[in-house]
Amino acid sequence: MQIVNPATGAVLDEVPETTVDGVAAAYETARAGQPAWAARPLPERIDAVRRFAASVEAQRDQLAPILTAETGKPIAQAAGEITATLARIEFFVDHVTGVTADQVVHESDGLREVIRREPLGVVANISAWNYPWFVGTNVFVPALLCGNAVLYKPSEYATRTGLAIADLLHAAGVPEPVFAALPGGGATGAALLDQPIDAVFFTGSHPTGRRIAEAVAGRMVKVQLELGGKDPVYVADDVDVTAAAAALADGAFYNNGQSCCAVERIYVHEAVHDEFVEAFVAEVERFAMGDPTDPTTYLGPLTRPQQAEVLAAQVADAVDRGAIVRTGGGVLDDRGGPAGAWFAPTVLTGVDNIMVVFREESFGPVIGIASVPDDDAAVAAMDDTEYGLTAGVFTTDEERARRVLDRLDVGSAYWNCCDRVSPTLPWTGRRHSGIGSTLSVEGISTFTRPKAYHLRRP
Ligand code: NAD
């Protein structure tokens, strides 16, 4: 498997894909090693994770360039991802003891009822490339803290980061059998699902998530899926238009739009639509696109240059149906690197919900803007989607925001913010955006099974 720098096309490395036999061997080793890991006192597991976090922090300046080289993520954003990962680890470490402690839920007449939290066992973690530090640690850190063994299949586009994570965990004292990184693509992921694992935690696209759910259906295996989104935001007519435009341009284009919770649809009240479009386009045209190793770069290449075809087809469909390209519109051919790598940040107006760009995940630097007459029309348009990850509203009126957000079938609701994830809140999708939650105390207990003790004193 070649590891290619998407900014330049240079081959960085060749890594053997994990074979079916290799996956099976890792599973056997994990199964054998998990009970001893679970039997260790929790403070020992916490100490190992703390040492891991300390070494990630100490080596951030070496780890960020690895991520930048293999994904094209601008170096400032790569370093930012690693820094924010440390805050998530701290949350897990601080809360795991409380979440997993025995709970006495009833006591009377010599009867005691207790809930005990036990690990799931051997869990598969199949991961995405767009935020490998975030989406990886959201799973394997609480899973390990709770006493599970983890078979981690990093994305084939973030292999070196995945291998670095494994080295750091092992050096921090997580036994090798208890955490294995299994480099490879979809075939390696599929081979992992063929093992008698106890749970699968997946982050990736809806089509792959669905395949994974189907692959384990009928086996009574816990399945948690964090999938894509088509996240809408409504800009009401009472906002500071310039500030809203700046926030939303960042929400749509950060990490080149390759975020599950990137803003993917913008609905603007008709009274401020034209003013908003002008401010938004000006903001986008200020973004610095270029060498991702330059700390001033905001937009790098597409991590998967083949996504340029999807984006171009969405733009073409929208234009055919009457949308207008306000800036960008296609691939910039003069930048070098693999074909399709540099897609100009693109803003479309006159977009509506029948266009592919408002129905299917773009996962790239393309955003559509639509004009809506009122809040009801905005809610109807926002909710007209198969996805349900996040939605937001920009307004100065909190009650008005609540009336909009309460009607939307999404896992995260934003008022005057967007593209935001917090360690203390559950990260969860509805409908085609997935099932289950990571982060928050729910994202710890999900790596355990409850056992109900009915204890009667003789
Ligand atoms: P993807 O679905 O292409 O791949 C995800 C992982 O699945 C990879 O590791 C891949 O090798 C593996 N895989 C592919 N086929 C498989 C199979 N048949 N069996 C088992 N494993 C298989 O997704 P991606 O391109 O890596 O990530 C982008 C997608 O992830 C976007 O849709 C994005 O919205 C979503 N995402 C969601 C969240 C979230 O928290 N909801 C976070 C990040 C990314």
Boltz pocket constraint, residues with backbone or C-beta under 6 A from the ligand:
constraints:
  - pocket:
      binder: B
      contacts: [[A, 126], [A, 127], [A, 128], [A, 129], [A, 130], [A, 131], [A, 135], [A, 153], [A, 154], [A, 155], [A, 156], [A, 184], [A, 185], [A, 186], [A, 187], [A, 188], [A, 189], [A, 190], [A, 193], [A, 203], [A, 204], [A, 205], [A, 206], [A, 207], [A, 208], [A, 209], [A, 211], [A, 212], [A, 226], [A, 227], [A, 228], [A, 229], [A, 259], [A, 260], [A, 261], [A, 361], [A, 363], [A, 389], [A, 427], [A, 429], [A, 433], [A, 434]]
      max_distance: 6.0
